[in-house]
């Protein structure tokens, strides 16, 4: 029986969206091929892994094209409180902030992540009103290819500057840190999403870190 809860809070790469070949055509990998599912299998039944990945979710921005509901900050607290008590939160956001429409710098994105962590701490959604442990993941660098390339113009260079900034945020808040770019790469098809084998690599890496840092 599961005794600990882990919440994966992210965007389409947490949702398991397959690399896109046509606008408006979305497919999703099955549970066993999404990294949170791989994480669940690796951790075993003493953990309950909750997948909370929303395609196009940003850190703190309402999306003027895809909607206000894409704002990761506005939904974070309701999400945490609906799942409490939460022992560990794995947070991986920031890729969608690289869209040209938001016109933000890498430092802006890191500051937005700081705001997410401040909100998470204030929520006190852990056991007994404590703060959940946090694993902050810097998203893998993107490439400007396929039809998504126009949406992310200028984002590839910015994405390669995020990891050290995220690591500073993790140090500031005492969070665990993982650079996804050290483990996975985006698909050549759309430059944003992961192929199934990359999900498996990330899920196993997260499981190893969670087990080492937070216990089995």
Secondary structure, 3 states (H helix, E strand, C coil): CCCEEEEEEECHHHHCECCCCCCCCCCECCHHHCHHHHHHHHHCCCEEEEEEECCCCECCCCECCCEHHHEHHHHHHHHHHHHCCCCEEEEECCCHHHCHHHCCCHHHHHHHHHHHHHHHHHHCCCHHHCCCEEEEEECCCCCCCCHHHCCCCCHHHHHCCHHHHHHHHHHHHCCEEEEHHHCCCCCCCCCCCCCHHHHHHHHHHHHHHHHHHHCC
